[in-house]
Every structure is written in C-alpha cells, then in structure tokens.
C-alpha cells in the first residue's frame, strides 16, 4: 500500500491541474510561454502519476483496468474482473 503522504500529494496535484486547466490552455493557444512557466509546476497534467486503485503501486500500472499488474493478476485468477479469463491455446 502506498503511503498516505503519496496519496495526499497526488490529490493536491490533481486539484491544481483542475484549477489551472483553462488558464494553461489559453496561455498555450496565445503562445505566452513565459506566463506559462510562472504557473505552479504541479499544475501540469504530465506530473500526475498513475497509481493502482487497490494497492497504490505506481509501477506496472495497466491503464485499461486502473490496477497494477500484480493486483490485476490476482483479481483475474479469482474471476473478479468481468470478461477476463486465463488464456489457453
């Protein structure tokens, strides 16, 4: 499980991204790179880290399911993810 501080940091970044989204878009359209640079660093959507919804693991994240590879595997084997089954050929 990820530390609570990491979850809090992620929530703070998501809040900043949402707050500055329109302003960032307007500055990009205008080509005002100096003003864009003066915005908070964490207001950039690139700085949001994908994390597993169950464990908070950041590595091995599967975007289609919102889970890490390890959690995905365990849930798939238990049959808890609809439409996913073990491959055999």
N, CA, C and O of each residue as an XYZ file, in Angstrom:
356
protein
N       0.842     -1.182      0.000
C       0.000      0.000      0.000
C       0.885      1.243      0.000
O       1.880      1.316      0.721
N       0.511      2.196     -0.804
C       1.277      3.442     -0.876
C       1.079      4.254      0.404
O       0.049      4.153      1.071
N       2.076      5.051      0.724
C       1.981      5.897      1.912
C       0.859      6.915      1.741
O       0.529      7.313      0.624
N       0.285      7.325      2.852
C      -0.792      8.313      2.801
C      -0.287      9.650      2.274
O      -1.042     10.407      1.663
N       0.982      9.937      2.509
C       1.547     11.197      2.018
C       1.590     11.208      0.490
O       1.413     12.255     -0.131
N       1.824     10.042     -0.113
C       1.849      9.966     -1.576
C       0.457     10.183     -2.161
O       0.293     10.855     -3.179
N      -0.549      9.597     -1.491
C      -1.930      9.793     -1.942
C      -2.318     11.266     -1.813
O      -2.980     11.820     -2.691
N      -1.900     11.894     -0.712
C      -2.214     13.304     -0.475
C      -1.544     14.187     -1.524
O      -2.159     15.128     -2.025
N      -0.305     13.893     -1.855
C       0.427     14.655     -2.860
C      -0.253     14.537     -4.227
O      -0.367     15.514     -4.966
N      -0.698     13.326     -4.542
C      -1.384     13.095     -5.808
C      -2.701     13.870     -5.864
O      -3.035     14.461     -6.891
N      -3.436     13.866     -4.770
C      -4.704     14.598     -4.715
C      -4.479     16.102     -4.885
O      -5.253     16.786     -5.555
N      -3.416     16.598     -4.274
C      -3.085     18.021     -4.381
C      -2.748     18.392     -5.832
O      -3.171     19.435     -6.330
N      -1.990     17.533     -6.490
C      -1.632     17.774     -7.893
C      -2.866     17.762     -8.781
O      -3.009     18.614     -9.658
N      -3.765     16.795     -8.560
C      -4.978     16.712     -9.367
C      -5.840     17.954     -9.192
O      -6.454     18.438    -10.143
N      -5.879     18.460     -7.971
C      -6.644     19.672     -7.680
C      -6.049     20.874     -8.427
O      -6.786     21.676     -9.002
N      -4.720     20.995     -8.417
C      -4.051     22.095     -9.115
C      -4.239     22.004    -10.629
O      -4.433     23.023    -11.293
N      -4.183     20.803    -11.168
C      -4.362     20.610    -12.606
C      -5.756     21.085    -13.008
O      -5.928     21.780    -14.010
N      -6.743     20.696    -12.212
C      -8.127     21.095    -12.494
C      -8.295     22.611    -12.405
O      -8.987     23.216    -13.224
N      -7.656     23.217    -11.406
C      -7.784     24.655    -11.172
C      -7.201     25.472    -12.328
O      -7.790     26.471    -12.742
N      -6.054     25.050    -12.844
C      -5.337     25.838    -13.851
C      -5.548     25.344    -15.285
O      -4.894     25.848    -16.198
N      -6.426     24.388    -15.509
C      -6.578     23.797    -16.846
C      -6.968     24.831    -17.898
O      -6.361     24.877    -18.967
N      -7.959     25.652    -17.617
C      -8.401     26.649    -18.600
C      -7.333     27.713    -18.843
O      -7.104     28.129    -19.979
N      -6.691     28.143    -17.775
C      -5.647     29.163    -17.895
C      -4.465     28.641    -18.711
O      -3.924     29.356    -19.554
N      -4.069     27.397    -18.457
C      -2.966     26.780    -19.203
C      -3.313     26.681    -20.684
O      -2.482     26.975    -21.544
N      -4.545     26.265    -20.977
C      -4.971     26.117    -22.375
C      -4.948     27.472    -23.091
O      -4.510     27.567    -24.237
N      -5.420     28.508    -22.411
C      -5.435     29.845    -23.017
C      -4.023     30.348    -23.276
O      -3.752     30.920    -24.332
N      -3.126     30.141    -22.328
C      -1.746     30.589    -22.493
C      -1.041     29.828    -23.612
O      -0.232     30.397    -24.345
N      -1.353     28.538    -23.738
C      -0.745     27.744    -24.809
C      -1.225     28.218    -26.170
O      -0.441     28.334    -27.112
N      -2.545     28.496    -26.267
C      -3.088     28.997    -27.524
C      -2.461     30.332    -27.911
O      -2.185     30.580    -29.084
N      -2.236     31.195    -26.908
C      -1.655     32.515    -27.156
C      -0.148     32.430    -27.413
O       0.444     33.356    -27.967
N       0.460     31.329    -27.013
C       1.898     31.172    -27.198
C       2.711     31.955    -26.180
O       3.868     32.296    -26.427
N       2.098     32.238    -25.027
C       2.772     33.001    -23.968
C       3.526     32.038    -23.042
O       3.042     31.687    -21.967
N       4.698     31.627    -23.472
C       5.451     30.606    -22.739
C       6.025     31.140    -21.431
O       6.206     30.373    -20.485
N       6.311     32.426    -21.357
C       6.837     32.999    -20.112
C       5.793     32.962    -19.009
O       6.107     32.605    -17.873
N       4.561     33.323    -19.324
C       3.483     33.282    -18.334
C       3.160     31.845    -17.945
O       2.822     31.560    -16.797
N       3.267     30.953    -18.912
C       3.008     29.535    -18.654
C       4.043     28.974    -17.681
O       3.729     28.130    -16.842
N       5.264     29.450    -17.803
C       6.352     28.998    -16.945
C       6.165     29.462    -15.498
O       6.650     28.819    -14.567
N       5.460     30.580    -15.316
C       5.265     31.130    -13.982
C       4.134     30.453    -13.204
O       3.974     30.690    -12.007
N       3.349     29.607    -13.885
C       2.299     28.860    -13.188
C       2.949     27.811    -12.288
O       4.108     27.455    -12.500
N       2.227     27.315    -11.293
C       2.799     26.283    -10.426
C       3.224     25.046    -11.216
O       2.548     24.627    -12.156
N       4.330     24.487    -10.825
C       4.884     23.330    -11.526
C       3.917     22.142    -11.513
O       3.795     21.414    -12.498
N       3.233     21.962    -10.380
C       2.321     20.827    -10.249
C       0.987     21.028    -10.957
O       0.116     20.161    -10.886
N       0.814     22.154    -11.638
C      -0.431     22.368    -12.369
C      -0.383     21.739    -13.761
O      -1.369     21.778    -14.497
N       0.739     21.171    -14.112
C       0.871     20.490    -15.388
C       0.302     19.077    -15.284
O       0.655     18.348    -14.357
N      -0.571     18.671    -16.214
C      -1.162     17.335    -16.137
C      -0.153     16.203    -16.307
O      -0.443     15.060    -15.953
N       1.016     16.504    -16.837
C       2.039     15.479    -17.031
C       2.577     14.969    -15.691
O       3.091     13.853    -15.611
N       2.459     15.780    -14.651
C       3.026     15.418    -13.353
C       2.127     14.494    -12.532
O       2.519     14.069    -11.445
N       0.940     14.178    -13.026
C       0.062     13.245    -12.314
C       0.551     11.830    -12.576
O       0.758     11.435    -13.723
N       0.732     11.077    -11.509
C       1.250      9.712    -11.591
C       0.091      8.723    -11.502
O      -0.746      8.823    -10.605
N       0.044      7.770    -12.428
C      -0.978      6.730    -12.367
C      -0.651      5.767    -11.243
O       0.490      5.326    -11.105
N      -1.658      5.441    -10.436
C      -1.468      4.513     -9.325
C      -2.575      3.474     -9.317
O      -3.699      3.744     -9.741
N      -2.248      2.287     -8.832
C      -3.218      1.205     -8.692
C      -4.305      1.642     -7.711
O      -4.009      2.196     -6.652
N      -5.572      1.388     -8.072
C      -6.693      1.795     -7.230
C      -6.759      0.988     -5.938
O      -7.305      1.467     -4.944
N      -6.220     -0.209     -5.934
C      -6.296     -1.079     -4.752
C      -5.092     -0.904     -3.841
O      -5.241     -0.683     -2.639
N      -3.895     -1.004     -4.417
C      -2.678     -1.006     -3.595
C      -1.920      0.309     -3.604
O      -1.151      0.576     -2.682
N      -2.116      1.136     -4.623
C      -1.379      2.393     -4.729
C      -0.036      2.240     -5.410
O       0.743      3.191     -5.468
N       0.246      1.054     -5.925
C       1.515      0.811     -6.612
C       1.575      1.644     -7.891
O       0.597      1.721     -8.634
N       2.726      2.265     -8.142
C       2.850      3.144     -9.305
C       3.475      2.433    -10.505
O       3.263      2.847    -11.644
N       4.225      1.392    -10.267
C       4.878      0.688    -11.370
C       4.003     -0.461    -11.857
O       3.246     -1.046    -11.083
N       4.110     -0.773    -13.125
C       3.340     -1.876    -13.687
C       1.854     -1.568    -13.732
O       1.027     -2.458    -13.540
N       1.512     -0.312    -13.983
C       0.117      0.135    -13.998
C      -0.525     -0.215    -15.336
O       0.042      0.065    -16.392
N      -1.704     -0.824    -15.293
C      -2.451     -1.163    -16.504
C      -3.578     -0.147    -16.655
O      -4.537     -0.160    -15.883
N      -3.465      0.717    -17.633
C      -4.385      1.835    -17.801
C      -5.833      1.384    -18.029
O      -6.765      2.003    -17.516
N      -6.018      0.314    -18.795
C      -7.358     -0.142    -19.131
C      -8.157     -0.580    -17.899
O      -9.387     -0.518    -17.900
N      -7.464     -1.018    -16.861
C      -8.147     -1.519    -15.673
C      -7.933     -0.654    -14.442
O      -8.676     -0.779    -13.468
N      -6.936      0.217    -14.462
C      -6.654      1.067    -13.312
C      -6.014      0.311    -12.173
O      -6.117      0.712    -11.013
N      -5.347     -0.791    -12.504
C      -4.719     -1.655    -11.497
C      -3.269     -1.916    -11.859
O      -2.859     -1.755    -13.008
N      -2.499     -2.324    -10.852
C      -1.129     -2.749    -11.130
C      -1.184     -4.167    -11.685
O      -2.198     -4.853    -11.553
N      -0.114     -4.596    -12.294
C      -0.073     -5.926    -12.907
C      -0.294     -7.030    -11.897
O      -0.918     -8.045    -12.205
N       0.217     -6.836    -10.687
C       0.111     -7.862     -9.648
C      -1.332     -7.988     -9.170
O      -1.860     -9.095     -9.061
N      -1.966     -6.858     -8.886
C      -3.353     -6.860     -8.441
C      -4.266     -7.382     -9.545
O      -5.206     -8.131     -9.282
N      -3.981     -6.981    -10.783
C      -4.772     -7.451    -11.916
C      -4.727     -8.965    -12.006
O      -5.754     -9.611    -12.211
N      -3.553     -9.524    -11.857
C      -3.385    -10.973    -11.981
C      -4.162    -11.715    -10.905
O      -4.840    -12.702    -11.191
N      -4.065    -11.241     -9.670
C      -4.768    -11.929     -8.582
C      -6.292    -11.822     -8.747
O      -7.006    -12.804     -8.546
N      -6.781    -10.653     -9.108
C      -8.220    -10.485     -9.287
C      -8.736    -11.268    -10.499
O      -9.844    -11.805    -10.466
N      -7.934    -11.332    -11.565
C      -8.338    -12.080    -12.761
C      -8.407    -13.574    -12.467
O      -9.321    -14.254    -12.934
N      -7.462    -14.086    -11.706
C      -7.461    -15.516    -11.377
C      -8.628    -15.880    -10.470
O      -9.129    -17.004    -10.517
N      -9.060    -14.932     -9.648
C     -10.214    -15.175     -8.769
C     -11.535    -14.971     -9.509
O     -12.602    -15.250     -8.963
N     -11.466    -14.481    -10.766
C     -12.663    -14.270    -11.570
C     -13.428    -13.019    -11.185
O     -14.632    -12.938    -11.425
N     -12.755    -12.041    -10.593
C     -13.413    -10.827    -10.123
C     -13.396     -9.691    -11.147
O     -13.973     -8.631    -10.903
N     -12.743     -9.900    -12.284
C     -12.734     -8.897    -13.347
C     -13.564     -9.472    -14.493
O     -13.163    -10.455    -15.116
N     -14.728     -8.861    -14.777
C     -15.594     -9.406    -15.830
C     -14.948     -9.377    -17.204
O     -14.306     -8.398    -17.585
N     -15.127    -10.466    -17.943
C     -14.624    -10.533    -19.315
C     -13.172    -10.939    -19.432
O     -12.650    -11.024    -20.543
N     -12.500    -11.193    -18.313
C     -11.089    -11.581    -18.349
C     -10.972    -13.021    -17.876
O     -11.480    -13.383    -16.815
N     -10.295    -13.839    -18.681
C     -10.046    -15.223    -18.273
C      -8.641    -15.625    -18.688
O      -8.030    -15.004    -19.558
N      -8.156    -16.647    -18.065
C      -6.785    -17.118    -18.335
C      -6.720    -17.681    -19.757
O      -7.592    -18.436    -20.189
N      -5.673    -17.294    -20.459
C      -5.515    -17.751    -21.833
C      -5.041    -19.204    -21.883
O      -4.222    -19.631    -21.069
N      -5.561    -19.944    -22.837
C      -5.070    -21.295    -23.078
C      -5.255    -21.602    -24.558
O      -6.317    -21.344    -25.126
N      -4.230    -22.148    -25.170
C      -4.301    -22.497    -26.586
C      -3.461    -23.698    -26.876
O      -3.395    -24.144    -28.021
